[in-house]
Amino acid sequence: LLGETDAAKVCSSMTLFDALSPHDIFRQVLDRYYRGMLDQQTLYSIGLI
């Protein structure tokens, strides 16, 4: 349903929310739709890598 750009934005957002939230719902989205892959650029931008 999502185009490539929108899918990348969702992955980036879920990565950010997962990093900052104590809830695991964001990780569940990443696991289900992105095979557990985190957006590396997002992690870099917030200083986690």
Contacts in CASP RR format, 6 or more apart in sequence:
PFRMAT RR
TARGET T0000
AUTHOR 0000-0000-0000
METHOD contacts of the structure
MODEL  1
LLGETDAAKVCSSMTLFDALSPHDIFRQVLDRYYRGMLDQQTLYSIGLI
2 10 0 8 1.000
8 39 0 8 1.000
10 29 0 8 1.000
10 33 0 8 1.000
11 30 0 8 1.000
11 33 0 8 1.000
11 34 0 8 1.000
11 37 0 8 1.000
11 38 0 8 1.000
11 39 0 8 1.000
12 39 0 8 1.000
12 41 0 8 1.000
12 42 0 8 1.000
14 26 0 8 1.000
14 27 0 8 1.000
14 29 0 8 1.000
14 30 0 8 1.000
14 34 0 8 1.000
14 39 0 8 1.000
15 26 0 8 1.000
15 30 0 8 1.000
15 38 0 8 1.000
15 39 0 8 1.000
15 42 0 8 1.000
15 43 0 8 1.000
16 39 0 8 1.000
16 42 0 8 1.000
16 46 0 8 1.000
17 26 0 8 1.000
18 24 0 8 1.000
18 26 0 8 1.000
18 27 0 8 1.000
18 30 0 8 1.000
18 38 0 8 1.000
19 42 0 8 1.000
19 43 0 8 1.000
19 46 0 8 1.000
19 48 0 8 1.000
20 46 0 8 1.000
27 36 0 8 1.000
30 36 0 8 1.000
30 37 0 8 1.000
30 38 0 8 1.000
40 49 0 8 1.000
43 49 0 8 1.000
END
